[in-house]
């Protein structure tokens, strides 16, 4: 679950979490009782696990368990000494729904909502597409157990009880999941009962209700060894005799990918996701290197899907869904499908993309290359093909290229290439390439089969030159149409169109009779936005039409974003008074002249570093990047940088200033114990300046960074 409910609760808990990283050997009794933003945990060493401990109701509590932890129902004598999870469950990543990302603990999370999701799974074809689990998250129970120590469903939310809801879900041919925590309480500040010390009783209750999936969180864990806690619940679930998929929500703190293969069917590798580009990107980067640890029955879990919740664009949501699928991640819908848009259903229901995630070979896609925000990931498929993701992390369109051999395919005369979002098939001589819009992903399936000649050649569209346009001033671009196929492309033409009122004129040929393999048609263009055009992004479309050798017409388009900019003024000005070209931020929006509030625009505080307040600047949250157009008119950027005082003793960040593709200045890692640091960069000749903040290497908990008094001299 995603635990923060307010900025205050997240702050208080994150203080505890950071302190725990420093004092990893100490008990953290009582920590994490309010809410939680998960840390990355990737650098935390694994904790050696003692043998599982079963606590008898009549026996004294073991020394490793605080006396305040309630005693468990005795473990059955037949519980296996060394259980394994070779049980045939979760042979492909689980697919389904979890309510947390869309409802949290609000009153709308109730029986009617859960039943409605089950209905939609059937009515909208999601069940047929592979989604099967309808899962409850926190807040389903009353804060206290009954006199017999049993969990009690909230009678307002679930007036007919949990079993009635599970029965309804099962009647739809679906499966039902539930949530609790491997601690004395769950993660919500209301303090719902957790499973620590009650594992066998709770597991039996879940089985009797018809639960098919358990998400087991990590809050209020009383400092008990993580592996011990999760193994105890594993044994309890197994003792019920009911097949229950077991999801370890341990946040990656103790590197579960190294020890949990015989404990759970999936384990969280990261902190909680939020509905923002920065959060999704950060989690992707943490989960991607863990490919060797995933496989049938044991999956890396980078958290639930945010697709459709409104914090990202459809392009970004397609990237989110593509990346989770190629990483063989569980696909748990986190949006309220009762109000979802057609675009959301189109993304979640793309069966060709789902087939990548659900491939029975069970390989997680691995990173082939990553440079300058250009990512290539490849996933071996059961039929010998490769799924290939070309992912553009950056804020501008970029060409991303790889080859059939680089993604692991054998040598062949040509290959069949299927675009899984466009649902179109081509042939390629071996090059796999595309110009990808900002934050976009092209997801392909490439195979060395004998049917390639029946497909038209793949033709790549691209553009050279800056898409930053000053109104009333012509911008010069060059479009490229390149034949990647083994067969020729014939009667090739290209067109570039812009918004109404824009002038777009070619300055060279727009047609050619044919393009052989690797042949390119290059066309120059003059693009002029009319005077008075608002700053910001405006849509251009590059389109090519050609024919395959058999005469089949093919049309391919490339959407482009031209950003209308204004030149900076002469002299010195505050960057917070200037429009930016693009911005990405780890939590919440970038704030002008205040600190980062993590939620909505305008919720920050006065910028304060080391006790000094600043009236001007930017408040960001790592990882962050804010870019500005300088148009080769400026000389220097200066700022006072550091962690905002609102983070107390927490957070580590590093600041960088980039002039086009060159790092012009940087700090080392800064902590909150440091005063503001002066940072100056020579940006002479740069078209674009980027202000970048990274997390300092220990995760992004409370990385509130300030660009105080940031100024541009031109």
Number of C-alpha atoms within 10 A of each C-alpha: 27 21 26 23 16 12 13 12 18 21 22 17 21 26 19 17 22 19 14 16 16 9 11 15 10 10 15 18 16 16 20 29 23 25 27 26 25 25 21 23 21 21 14 14 11 18 16 12 13 10 12 17 15 22 22 15 14 10 10 10 20 12 7 13 19 14 11 11 17 17 20 21 19 18 19 13 8 7 13 11 10 9 13 14 18 13 13 11 17 19 19 22 29 27 23 26 27 27 26 23 24 19 17 19 19 10 10 13 21 23 20 13 17 24 17 15 21 29 16 14 24 17 11 13 13 20 21 13 18 18 23 24 26 27 26 25 23 23 27 25 20 18 18 14 15 10 7 6 14 14 23 16 20 17 15 13 20 19 13 13 18 25 19 15 22 23 17 18 25 19 11 15 13 20 22 28 24 21 24 28 26 30 29 26 26 31 28 23 17 15 17 21 25 27 27 29 27 26 27 27 20 23 24 19 16 24 18 12 17 23 25 22 23 25 22 27 27 25 27 24 28 23 20 19 18 20 21 19 22 27 20 24 27 26 24 24 24 21 18 19 10 16 16 24 24 25 24 27 30 25 25 27 24 21 21 26 23 10 16 20 21 15 24 25 29 30 28 24 29 28 29 24 25 23 21 22 23 24 21 25 19 19 19 19 12 18 22 21 14 18 19 13 17 24 22 21 22 27 33 29 28 29 28 26 26 23 29 26 22 14 15 18 16 16 14 21 29 25 27 23 23 28 25 28 26 28 32 30 28 24 26 24 25 22 23 22 22 11 10 14 12 10 14 19 16 12 22 23 19 16 18 18 25 24 17 30 31 26 22 16 16 24 26 30 31 20 18 16 16 14 9 10 16 17 19 24 24 27 29 23 23 13 10 15 22 24 27 31 25 28 27 26 24 18 18 20 21 23 18 23 15 19 14 23 12 15 23 15 18 13 11 14 12 22 29 26 28 22 18 21 18 11 10 13 19 22 27 28 22 24 20 23 20 21 22 25 22 19 23 26 29 23 27 26 22 27 24 21 14 12 12 23 18 15 22 27 30 31 31 22 24 21 21 14 10 15 22 20 23 20 22 15 13 16 19 18 18 17 23 21 25 20 27 26 31 22 23 22 29 22 16 23 19 24 18 21 17 19 12 8 11 17 16 19 15 18 13 11 12 19 17 16 10 19 22 16 19 16 17 19 19 19 20 18 20 15 25 20 25 16 12 8 15 14 16 17 17 17 12 19 15 20 18 21 19 26 19 21 16 10 12 11 15 16 13 15 15 19 16 24 19 21 23 19 23 18 15 21 14 11 9 14 17 17 25 20 13 17 15 18 21 17 18 23 24 27 26 25 24 26 24 22 25 25 29 31 22 24 13 13 13 17 15 21 15 18 28 21 25 14 11 11 13 17 13 21 26 23 28 34 31 29 25 21 24 20 21 21 25 25 18 17 17 24 15 17 26 21 21 19 24 30 35 34 23 19 18 13 15 23 26 25 27 23 26 19 26 20 25 17 11 12 16 18 18 17 16 10 14 21 18 23 16 11 19 22 17 14 18 18 20 18 27 17 14 19 17 19 29 23 20 23 27 21 24 19 13 18 25 25 24 28 30 30 33 32 35 31 22 23 22 26 21 18
